[in-house]
Amino acid sequence: MTRVLVVDDEPQLVRALRINLRARGYDVDAAPDGRSALDVAARRHPDVIVLDLGLPDMEGVEVIRGLRGWLSAPIIVLSARHGSGDKVEALDVGADDYVTKPFGMDELLARLRAAVRRAAPAGEAAVVRAAGFTVDLAAKKAVRDGGTVRLTPTEWHVLEVLVRNAGRLVSQRQLLREVWGPSYETETNYLRVYLAQLRRKLEDDPARPRHLITEPGMGYRFEP
């Protein structure tokens, strides 16, 4: 289910968007201001964001800057500002599309579907096979010895980031930012704990891992 974060301080608009999006099978979170939006995004990892520029506590472009430091999900700006300067600034700092108020719900939904399609990885293998287990990115599960491995949501997210970057070093900061959010970039102890848990569940010899590799002082790498 595609998760949408709606950031707007107009309760009636948020309610209308929530109803329409849920009716079409989306999972919807909402935030009334910029700080809440950054917090919800860090906790819930939305697949797409619909963001008003005129928020009560900060400018929408500042929210986009904060999100773009660690989140790659498409951002659709929804704003009553019609000036080209506002559009250019929003797009320059990382927005993917710009819809002006008032707008037609069908148009917004079409823009949202298009943004999600563009963000989908092209040609990515849905199932990644290692020597002792497989990771199904589409089904969001790992299988070992013919059975599904029970992973917590956080364990899965750590594994998913590493698998999507198979063979490449993922820095400690990048992994912390993508899984826990930008305010956790120094909490390297989180990584030690969760990588140890994943190795116990997936590696034949957790003390000498073949697939979930630590690069001391730098980060981690998944080797199929």
N, C-alpha and C positions, 0 to 999 in steps of 0.2 A: 504494500500500500504506500503510495507516494505521500510524504509528509509535507504539509504546507504551513509556513509560519506567516500569519497576517499581522502586520505592525501598523496600527492606526488607532487614534484616540476618539474616533466617532463610533459609539456603541451600535448605532443602527446599521452603519455600513459593515462593521465587523460581524454583526448578527446575520446580515444578508449574505455575506461572503461565506460564513460558516455553514449556513443552510445549503447554499448552492454547491459548495465544494464537497460537503459530506454526502449530498444526494448523488454525486458523481463518483463516489468511492474514495475520496481523499481523506487522509487523517489531518485534522486541522488543529494547530495551536494558535493562540493570539497573544499579543502584547500591546499595551496601551501607550508605551513610551520607549525611548531608545535604550535606556539601561535595562529595562525588562527584556527587550528584544535580544540584547547581547547575552543576557543570562539564559533565556530560554533556548537560544540557538546553541549555546555551549552545552546545555544539558540534553537537548532533544535532537540535534543534528538534522535540521530540516533538509529536504531534497530541493525545495524552491521557496523563495521568500517574496511576499508581496508587501511593499514598504511605502508608507506615506512620507513625504519629505517634511511636512510641517508637524513635527512632534512637540509635545509640551516641554520636554526637558533638554532636547538637543536637536540640531539639524539632522535631517535624514542622511545627508552626505557624510556626516561624522559616523553614523551607524554603519554605513556602507564601508567606510575606511576601516572601522573596527572589525567588521566581519571579514573583509577581504584579506586581513592579515593571516587568516587561518582557514577560512571556509571557501570552498570553490562552488557551492550551490548557486544556481542562477538567481538573480535579484531583479524583480520587476517593480519599478517605481510607479506608484499610484499617487498622483498629485494634482491639486487645483492650479498649480503654477504652469502657465502656458508659454512662458518666455523660453526662447531657444537657449539662452545662457544657462538656465536651470537644468535643462535637458542635457546640454553638453557637459556641464560640471558633474552631474550624476553619472553619466556614461563614462566620463574620464576616470572617475574614482572607482569604477568597478560594476556599475549597474549593467544589466543585460538588455533591458527594455524599459520603455517609458510610456505609461498610459495616463492620459489627462482626464480629470473629473469635469463634468459627469461622463460616465462611460457606460457602454452596453455590457451586460454580464456575459453575453455570448462572446463578445470580442475579447474580454479579459480572459475567459476560459480558454479560448483559442490561443492567445498569446502564452498562457501558462503551459498548455500542452506542448507548444512549439519549443519553449524554453527547456522543458524537461527532456524532450527528444534530443535537442542539441547537446544537452549535458551528458547524455548516456554515452558510456565508453564505446568507441567504435572498434569492432573486431576483437573485443576482449574475450578470452576463454572463460566460459561460465563455470567450468569445473577445472580446478588445478590439482594435479596429482603429485603427491610426494611418495617416497618409498613405502611408508607405512600407513598413510592416510590420504584422504582427498578432501578438498575444500570446495564446496559448491557455493559460489558467490551469489548466484541468482536465488537459491533457496535459503541462503544464509545459514548454512550448517556445515559441520565437519563430520566425516565418517571414518571410523577406524575399526578394523576387524569385522566389517559388515554391519556395525551398529553406529547410530548417531552419538556423537560425543556431546555430553551435556556441558554447554558453555554458558556463562553468564553474559548478559548484554555487553558488558565492558570487555570481557575476554574476547568475545566475538569481534568487537570493534578494533581491538589491538591486532588480532589476527588478520582481519580484513585489510587493514592499512598495509601491513607487511606483505600479504599475498598479492595485493594489487600492484605492489612495487617489487615483485619477485626479482631477485638477483641484484637489486640496487640497495645501497645503504640508505636507511631512513634515520635521520638524526634524532637524538633524544628529544630535542625541542620540537621538531616537526610532529613526532608521534604524540607527545603530550598535548600539543596544540590541537591536533585533529581529533583526539579521543576525549580529552577533558576540557579543552578550551584554552584561550590565550592566557588566562590568569594562573595556569598550572605549569608554565614552561620550565620551572626550576624544580618541580617535584619528581626528581629522578627515581626516588625510592618507589613510587607507584609502578614504574616500569619494571624494576627488579622483581617486585611481588607478582605482577601479572604475567611476566615472561616465565617465571618459575612455575606458576600454575599451569600455563599453556604447555610447557615442556612435560610436566607430569602427566598431562592428559593426552599428549600427541606423540612425544618422542619415545623410541624404544629404550634409550638410555638417557634420561633427563640430565644426568651429570655430564654427559658428552654429547650434546645435541648435534644432529646432522642438518637440521632444517631451520631452526630458530636460533640464529647465530648472533652472538654479542660481539660488536667491534668496540673494545674497551675505550671509554672516554669519548666515543663518537656517536654510537647508536646501535641499530639492529638491522639484520638482513634475513630475508626468507630465501632459502635455497631449496627448490623443489627436489 
